[in-house]
Amino acid sequence: MAPVPVNFNRLVRVLAIASIFIFNAVLAQERHLQRENVTPYRLLEQAQVPGVNENFLTPGVNYDLSLDSIDVVDGYYLAGDTVEPLFFISNLGSATSPQQVTVRFYLSTDTTIADNDLPLGAISIGSIAAGQSIGGIVPIPLPGPLDDGAYYLGAIISLEDKNTANNSNHDPLAINLDSSRTTGADLALLLADSPDGLLGPVMSWT
């Protein structure tokens, strides 16, 4: 029986694709578990969004809301696509926060999230007891038209509390807008580059 020639380049490509599938499956499961225990929010109607300076200031305040993290599915997006940021907010102070606090979401071209960035919408969260945290998820449509490139999705808690330095995320999430893509599926593009596709032969018998 003749030896079996192996196309190592094709084999490496298939193994790389398989590792992508496994990595994405593990990541998706982790995100699913995270999102099971968070509160779903909806964006406020524009008329319901308070002005930026309406911040429920309380003299001698002892609550301290901190925007701990924001996460969203990595990848390429089109203007009009919906992203679903998963966020966590903690109260690091010694008093319960107000019953109504506005959290504003922004899209920025740099890593500094500020009120003059492109607004994506806002939500209203309830009070958080001292030492407690909340998790939430909110669907946000990406506006258009926007130039292709890297953007940063972040948020600001509109509240003059004990420490305003942690009211915005200092490590905003990078997302990419690419109008040349129709699905954002990098894997489909990778498969299209393969002469035999994912299911093509990686070994040949003679």
C-alpha positions in Angstrom: 0.0 0.0 0.0 1.4 3.3 -1.1 2.1 6.0 1.6 -0.6 8.6 2.1 0.5 12.1 1.1 -0.8 14.7 3.5 -1.5 18.3 2.5 -0.1 19.9 5.7 -1.1 23.5 4.7 -4.8 22.4 4.3 -4.6 20.4 7.5 -3.2 23.4 9.5 -6.1 25.5 8.1 -8.7 23.1 9.1 -7.2 22.8 12.6 -7.1 26.6 12.9 -10.8 26.7 11.9 -11.7 24.0 14.4 -9.9 25.9 17.1 -11.9 29.1 16.2 -15.1 27.1 16.6 -14.0 25.7 20.0 -12.9 29.1 21.3 -16.1 30.8 20.1 -18.2 28.1 21.7 -16.5 28.4 25.1 -16.7 32.2 24.9 -20.4 32.1 23.9 -21.1 29.7 26.8 -19.3 32.0 29.3 -21.2 35.1 28.0 -24.5 33.1 28.1 -23.9 32.3 31.8 -23.1 35.9 32.5 -26.2 37.2 30.8 -28.5 34.8 32.6 -28.2 36.7 35.8 -28.5 40.3 34.6 -31.4 42.6 34.2 -32.6 43.5 30.6 -33.0 47.2 30.0 -34.5 49.2 27.2 -33.3 52.6 25.9 -35.3 55.5 27.2 -37.3 57.5 24.7 -35.5 60.7 23.8 -38.1 62.8 25.7 -37.5 60.8 28.8 -33.7 61.3 28.9 -32.8 64.0 31.5 -30.3 66.7 30.5 -26.6 65.9 31.1 -26.6 68.3 34.1 -29.6 66.8 35.8 -27.6 64.6 38.0 -29.6 64.1 41.3 -27.0 65.8 43.4 -27.4 65.3 47.1 -25.4 67.4 49.6 -23.1 65.3 51.8 -23.6 62.3 49.5 -22.0 59.0 50.6 -22.9 56.7 47.7 -20.3 56.0 45.0 -21.4 54.3 41.8 -18.6 52.7 39.8 -19.0 51.5 36.2 -17.0 48.3 36.6 -17.1 46.9 33.0 -18.8 46.8 29.7 -18.6 43.8 27.3 -20.1 43.1 23.9 -19.6 40.4 21.3 -16.4 41.1 19.4 -16.4 41.4 15.6 -17.2 43.6 12.7 -20.5 45.6 12.6 -22.5 47.6 10.1 -24.3 50.8 10.8 -27.8 49.8 11.8 -26.6 46.6 13.5 -27.7 46.1 17.1 -25.1 45.6 19.8 -26.0 44.4 23.3 -23.6 45.7 25.9 -23.3 43.7 29.1 -22.4 46.1 32.0 -21.8 45.9 35.7 -22.2 48.8 38.2 -21.2 48.7 41.9 -21.9 51.0 44.8 -18.6 51.5 46.6 -20.0 54.0 49.0 -21.6 53.7 52.4 -25.1 54.8 51.4 -27.8 53.6 49.0 -27.8 55.5 45.6 -30.8 57.4 44.3 -33.8 55.6 42.9 -33.3 57.0 39.4 -29.9 57.3 37.9 -29.3 57.8 34.2 -26.6 55.8 32.4 -25.6 57.2 29.0 -24.0 55.1 26.2 -21.6 56.7 23.7 -19.6 55.8 20.6 -16.2 57.5 20.4 -13.3 57.6 18.0 -10.8 57.5 20.9 -10.5 55.8 24.2 -11.8 58.8 26.2 -15.6 58.6 26.7 -17.1 62.0 27.2 -20.5 63.7 26.8 -19.5 65.3 23.5 -19.1 61.8 21.9 -21.8 60.4 19.7 -24.7 59.5 22.0 -26.3 56.0 21.5 -29.0 56.3 24.1 -29.6 56.1 27.8 -31.2 53.9 30.4 -32.4 54.5 33.9 -31.3 52.2 36.7 -32.8 51.9 40.2 -31.1 52.3 43.5 -28.1 50.2 44.5 -27.4 49.5 48.2 -24.0 50.2 49.7 -21.6 47.4 48.8 -23.9 45.9 46.2 -23.6 45.5 42.4 -26.0 45.1 39.5 -25.6 43.7 36.0 -27.5 44.7 33.0 -27.8 44.2 29.2 -29.3 46.7 26.7 -29.8 46.4 22.9 -28.5 49.5 21.2 -28.7 50.1 17.4 -25.6 51.6 15.9 -26.3 54.8 14.1 -25.4 55.6 10.5 -23.9 56.6 8.3 -20.5 56.3 9.9 -17.1 56.0 8.4 -15.5 52.6 8.5 -12.9 52.0 11.2 -12.4 51.4 15.0 -14.8 52.9 17.5 -15.0 52.7 21.2 -18.3 51.9 23.0 -18.5 53.3 26.5 -20.9 54.7 29.1 -21.1 57.4 31.7 -23.1 57.3 34.9 -24.7 60.8 35.1 -24.4 61.4 38.8 -22.4 63.8 41.0 -21.5 61.2 43.7 -18.7 60.8 46.1 -16.2 59.9 43.4 -17.0 60.9 39.8 -13.7 59.5 38.5 -15.2 56.0 38.2 -18.5 57.1 36.7 -17.2 56.2 33.2 -15.3 53.2 31.9 -11.6 54.0 31.4 -11.1 50.9 29.3 -13.9 51.3 26.6 -14.7 48.5 24.3 -13.3 48.6 20.8 -15.6 47.6 17.9 -15.1 47.8 14.2 -17.4 49.1 11.5 -16.8 47.7 8.0 -19.3 48.5 5.3 -17.6 46.0 2.9 -19.0 43.1 5.0 -22.5 41.8 4.7 -22.6 39.5 7.6 -19.5 40.3 9.7 -18.7 36.5 9.6 -14.9 36.3 9.5 -15.2 32.5 9.4 -17.2 32.6 6.2 -14.5 34.7 4.6 -11.9 32.2 5.8 -13.8 29.3 4.3 -14.3 31.1 1.1 -10.5 31.4 0.7 -10.1 27.7 1.1 -10.0 25.8 -2.3 -11.9 22.8 -0.9 -13.8 24.5 1.9 -14.0 23.2 5.4 -15.3 19.8 4.3 -12.8 19.4 1.5 -10.1 16.6 1.6 -7.1 17.1 3.8 -5.6 13.7 2.8 -5.5 11.9 -0.5 -5.2 8.2 -1.0 -3.5 6.6 -4.0 
